[in-house]
Amino acid sequence: MTYQVNIGNIAIGADNPIAIQSMTKTDTRDVASTVGQIRELAESGCDIVRMAVNNMEAAAAIGEIRRAAGGVPLVADIHFDYRLALESVRQGIDKVRINPGNIGDRSRVRQVAEAAKERGVPIRIGVNGGSLDRALMEKHGGVTAAALVESAVTQAEILNLCGFYDIVVSIKSSDVFLTVEACRLFDEKNTGIPQHIGVTEAGTPVPGIVKSTIGLYELLRGGVGDTVRVSLTGDPVDEVAAAKTLLQTLAGAEDNPLIRPGGLTGHNKGVELVSCPTCGRCGADLIGISREIERRINKIRTGRHIKIAVMGCAVNGPDEAKSADVGVAFGGGTALLFKRGERLYSVPEHDVIDALMKELALL
């Protein structure tokens, strides 16, 4: 069991639900663009948003971003310069991500730890293959799970020696199974430190989602992981959608042996979209329609599980999708709406999205 860490208004670890994270892909100095992306991520269901802080101008922008972005917890991602961490804390950041081993000597680490402790700001220790020092690599014969874990433990101990214990650890690699092995090995150390898990540099959406799903599933089914990110080369909203789908799918499994107690709480709630893959029978723009429906439902907050079905023809229509709370099947330029397998009415294809959302609101 890990201990609880509070990141703004989100608690992770202990019995808290697994939180979904993503990262802005804007220049943090551009306040308007960064705030816009933060809001978009929050609307899509992202619990915690990280931002790159690679210069003092970006750190100085955090205060304005924090005030404009609403209540979503914000994390400053910092490398090398401890002064950026100090300014981020001063500006009101909710968590700082650093590698204590690359921000300078112990006195600099202590300054960051003291500032973070005074403001109640947790620190996330980020470890990956590229951050390992030469001595560790020589000791372990390269980038290995043991080397990654030793780095994480050592850096946590550095913060502990500074009197700081409000820590989250992330151990990541672009190698899926190295990531899994390292995160499991760290968990076996029984430090109690919550883990942020994910596969780094996973790639563009298709390979990235496949790699991330394999890695996250292997960890989550063993009870490892308190907050997750699906890292993709693309729109960060897609990262959130992928993570939500993964957690929702795991939460929906019967007799689920996965996750620590409470980990999937809440992830079996929300609107789920199922849609057929399309074939030669489909005459509608099912891909475009499904994407627009997905965009709209990602913003819906509900305390129950609702399933929407979007089917391209009568073959996969009401009968095939009778488990859906509400759905639509296309044919001949029109769309038939149905509810739990019962036919409702037909509308022109161009009106289907609005009609479907109206029926969804009536559930």
C-alpha positions in Angstrom: 0.0 0.0 0.0 1.3 3.4 -0.9 0.8 6.5 1.2 -1.4 9.5 0.1 0.0 12.5 -1.7 -2.1 15.6 -2.3 -1.6 17.3 -5.6 -3.8 20.4 -5.5 -7.3 19.0 -5.1 -6.4 15.5 -6.3 -5.2 12.8 -3.9 -3.2 9.9 -5.2 -1.9 6.8 -3.5 -3.5 4.9 -0.6 -7.1 4.0 -1.5 -7.6 6.9 -3.9 -8.7 6.3 -7.5 -6.0 6.1 -10.1 -5.5 9.6 -11.5 -5.0 10.3 -15.2 -2.3 12.7 -16.3 -1.2 14.3 -19.5 1.2 17.1 -20.5 0.7 20.3 -22.5 2.5 20.5 -25.8 2.6 24.3 -25.9 5.3 26.8 -25.1 4.6 27.5 -21.5 5.6 31.1 -22.0 2.5 31.4 -24.2 0.0 31.8 -21.5 -3.2 31.9 -23.7 -2.3 28.7 -25.6 -1.2 26.8 -22.5 -4.3 27.7 -20.6 -6.4 26.7 -23.6 -4.8 23.3 -23.7 -5.1 22.8 -20.0 -8.8 23.6 -20.1 -9.3 21.2 -23.0 -7.5 18.4 -21.2 -9.5 19.1 -18.0 -12.7 18.9 -20.0 -11.6 15.6 -21.5 -11.2 14.1 -18.0 -7.5 14.7 -17.3 -6.9 14.9 -13.5 -3.4 16.4 -13.5 -1.6 18.4 -16.1 2.1 18.8 -16.5 3.9 21.7 -18.2 7.5 22.0 -19.4 9.4 24.7 -17.5 12.7 25.0 -19.3 13.5 28.7 -18.6 12.7 31.5 -16.2 10.1 33.1 -18.5 8.1 29.8 -18.4 8.4 29.6 -14.6 7.3 33.2 -14.2 4.2 32.5 -16.4 2.9 29.8 -13.9 1.2 32.3 -11.7 -1.0 33.7 -14.5 -1.6 30.2 -15.9 -2.6 28.9 -12.4 -5.1 31.7 -12.0 -6.7 31.3 -15.4 -6.7 27.5 -15.7 -9.2 26.7 -13.1 -8.8 24.0 -10.4 -6.9 21.3 -12.3 -3.7 20.5 -10.5 -0.6 21.7 -12.4 2.9 20.1 -12.4 6.1 21.9 -13.4 8.5 19.6 -15.4 12.0 20.8 -14.6 15.5 19.6 -15.5 18.9 20.9 -14.5 18.2 24.3 -13.0 17.0 24.3 -9.4 16.1 28.0 -9.6 13.2 27.1 -12.0 11.8 24.8 -9.3 12.1 27.6 -6.7 10.3 30.0 -9.0 7.6 27.5 -9.9 6.8 26.9 -6.2 6.7 30.6 -5.6 4.3 31.1 -8.5 1.9 28.5 -7.0 2.5 25.3 -8.9 0.9 22.2 -7.4 3.7 19.7 -7.9 7.3 19.8 -9.1 8.9 17.1 -11.3 12.7 17.0 -10.9 15.6 14.7 -11.0 17.5 15.5 -7.8 20.6 14.0 -9.3 20.8 16.6 -12.1 19.9 19.9 -10.4 23.2 20.4 -8.6 24.7 19.8 -5.3 23.0 18.8 -2.1 22.5 22.5 -1.0 20.4 23.2 -4.1 18.3 20.1 -3.6 17.7 21.2 0.0 16.6 24.6 -1.1 14.0 23.1 -3.4 12.9 20.6 -0.7 12.5 23.4 1.9 10.5 25.6 -0.5 8.2 22.8 -1.6 7.7 21.7 2.1 6.8 25.2 3.1 4.1 25.5 0.4 2.9 21.9 0.7 4.0 21.1 -2.8 4.9 17.4 -3.6 7.9 16.5 -5.6 7.9 13.8 -8.3 11.2 12.1 -8.9 11.5 11.3 -12.6 13.9 8.5 -13.6 14.5 7.1 -17.1 17.4 5.6 -19.0 18.6 8.9 -20.2 18.9 10.2 -16.6 21.1 7.5 -15.2 24.6 8.5 -14.1 27.6 6.8 -15.5 28.5 5.1 -12.2 25.2 3.4 -12.0 25.3 2.2 -15.6 28.8 0.8 -15.0 27.7 -0.9 -11.8 24.7 -2.6 -13.4 26.1 -3.1 -16.9 23.9 -0.6 -18.7 20.3 0.6 -18.4 18.7 -2.1 -16.4 15.7 -2.4 -14.1 18.0 -2.6 -11.1 19.9 0.5 -12.1 16.7 2.5 -12.6 15.3 1.4 -9.3 18.6 2.2 -7.4 18.5 5.7 -9.0 14.9 6.2 -7.8 15.6 5.0 -4.3 18.8 7.0 -4.0 17.1 10.2 -5.1 14.2 9.6 -2.7 16.7 9.2 0.1 18.4 12.5 -0.9 15.0 14.3 -0.3 14.4 12.3 2.9 17.8 13.6 4.2 16.5 17.1 3.5 13.4 16.3 5.7 11.1 15.9 2.7 8.8 13.0 2.3 5.9 14.2 0.1 7.3 12.2 -2.9 6.0 10.5 -6.0 8.3 8.4 -8.2 8.1 7.7 -11.9 10.4 5.1 -13.6 10.0 5.0 -17.3 11.6 3.6 -20.4 10.7 3.3 -24.1 11.2 -0.4 -23.6 7.8 -1.7 -22.4 9.0 -4.7 -20.4 12.0 -2.9 -18.9 9.5 -0.3 -17.6 7.3 -3.1 -16.2 10.2 -4.9 -14.5 11.6 -1.7 -13.0 8.2 -0.5 -11.6 7.5 -3.9 -10.1 11.0 -4.0 -8.5 10.5 -0.6 -7.0 7.1 -1.6 -5.6 8.8 -4.6 -4.0 11.0 -2.2 -2.0 7.9 -1.3 0.0 8.9 2.3 0.3 5.2 3.4 0.4 6.0 6.0 -2.3 3.2 6.3 -4.9 4.2 5.6 -8.5 3.3 7.5 -11.6 3.4 4.9 -14.4 3.6 4.9 -18.2 5.8 4.0 -21.1 7.9 7.0 -22.2 8.5 7.9 -25.9 5.9 5.3 -26.9 5.4 6.8 -30.3 2.5 8.0 -32.5 -1.0 7.1 -31.6 -1.3 3.5 -32.9 2.0 2.0 -31.6 2.0 4.4 -28.6 -1.4 3.2 -27.4 -0.5 -0.5 -28.0 2.8 -0.2 -26.1 1.2 1.8 -23.3 -1.7 -0.5 -22.9 0.5 -3.6 -22.6 2.8 -1.9 -20.0 0.0 -0.3 -18.0 -2.1 -3.5 -17.9 0.9 -5.5 -16.7 1.5 -3.1 -13.9 -2.1 -2.4 -12.9 -3.1 -6.0 -12.7 -0.3 -6.5 -10.2 -1.5 -3.5 -8.1 1.3 -1.2 -9.2 0.4 2.4 -10.1 -1.3 5.3 -8.5 -1.5 7.7 -11.5 -1.0 7.0 -15.2 -0.1 8.7 -18.5 -0.4 7.3 -22.0 2.4 9.2 -23.8 1.7 9.8 -27.5 3.3 11.8 -30.3 0.1 13.7 -31.0 -2.8 15.5 -29.5 -2.7 15.2 -25.6 -6.5 14.9 -25.5 -5.9 11.5 -27.2 -3.6 10.5 -24.3 -6.5 11.2 -21.9 -9.0 9.3 -24.0 -6.7 6.2 -24.2 -6.1 6.2 -20.4 -9.8 6.7 -19.7 -10.7 3.8 -22.0 -8.1 1.5 -20.4 -9.1 2.2 -16.8 -12.8 2.0 -17.7 -12.3 -1.4 -19.4 -10.5 -2.7 -16.4 -13.1 -1.4 -14.1 -15.8 -3.1 -16.1 -14.3 -6.6 -15.8 -16.2 -9.0 -13.7 -14.5 -10.5 -10.6 -11.7 -8.1 -11.3 -8.5 -9.1 -9.4 -6.8 -5.9 -10.6 -5.5 -2.9 -8.7 -5.2 -2.1 -5.1 -8.5 -1.4 -3.2 -10.1 1.8 -4.5 -7.8 2.1 -7.5 -10.5 1.8 -10.1 -13.2 3.5 -8.1 -15.1 5.9 -10.5 -13.5 4.6 -13.7 -16.5 2.4 -14.3 -18.6 5.6 -14.6 -18.9 7.8 -17.6 -20.0 7.5 -21.3 -18.6 4.7 -23.3 -18.7 4.7 -27.1 -18.7 1.5 -29.1 -18.7 1.6 -32.9 -18.4 -0.9 -35.7 -15.2 -0.9 -37.8 -17.2 -0.1 -41.0 -17.1 -2.1 -44.2 -18.5 -1.9 -47.7 -22.1 -2.0 -46.3 -21.6 1.4 -44.6 -22.6 4.4 -46.7 -22.2 7.0 -43.9 -19.1 8.9 -42.8 -19.0 6.7 -39.7 -15.4 7.6 -38.8 -16.1 11.4 -38.8 -19.4 11.0 -37.0 -17.9 8.7 -34.4 -15.0 11.1 -33.7 -17.4 14.1 -33.3 -19.5 12.0 -30.9 -16.4 11.0 -29.0 -15.3 14.6 -28.7 -18.7 15.6 -27.2 -19.0 12.7 -24.8 -15.5 13.2 -23.4 -16.8 16.4 -21.8 -19.7 14.7 -20.1 -19.5 14.0 -16.3 -21.9 11.4 -14.9 -22.0 9.2 -11.9 -23.1 6.1 -13.8 -21.9 4.1 -16.8 -23.7 4.8 -20.1 -23.0 3.0 -23.3 -23.5 4.6 -26.8 -23.4 2.5 -30.0 -22.7 3.9 -33.4 -23.3 1.2 -36.1 -22.8 1.6 -39.8 -25.7 -0.5 -41.1 -28.7 -2.7 -40.2 -26.5 -5.8 -39.8 -24.8 -4.2 -36.7 -27.8 -2.2 -35.8 -30.3 -2.4 -32.9 -30.1 -6.2 -32.4 -26.3 -6.5 -32.4 -26.0 -3.4 -30.1 -29.0 -4.1 -27.8 -26.8 -3.8 -24.7 -26.3 -0.1 -25.5 -28.3 2.4 -23.6 -28.8 4.5 -26.7 -27.5 4.0 -30.3 -27.8 4.7 -34.0 -27.6 2.6 -37.1 -27.2 4.1 -40.6 -28.7 3.2 -44.0 -30.0 5.0 -47.1 -29.0 8.5 -46.0 -31.0 8.2 -42.7 -30.1 7.1 -39.2 -32.2 5.0 -37.0 -32.0 5.8 -33.3 -32.6 3.0 -30.8 -32.6 2.6 -27.0 -31.6 -0.8 -25.4 -32.5 -2.5 -28.6 -35.9 -0.8 -29.1 -36.3 1.3 -32.2 -37.2 4.9 -31.6 -37.2 7.0 -34.8 -35.2 7.9 -37.9 -33.6 11.2 -38.7 -31.6 12.5 -41.7 -27.9 11.5 -41.5 -26.8 15.1 -41.0 -29.0 15.5 -37.9 -27.9 12.3 -36.2 -25.3 13.7 -33.8 -27.6 16.3 -32.3 -30.4 13.7 -32.1 -28.2 11.2 -30.4 -26.9 13.7 -27.8 -30.6 14.7 -27.1 -31.5 11.1 -26.4 -28.4 10.8 -24.2 -29.5 13.8 -22.2 -32.8 12.1 -21.5 -31.4 8.9 -20.1 
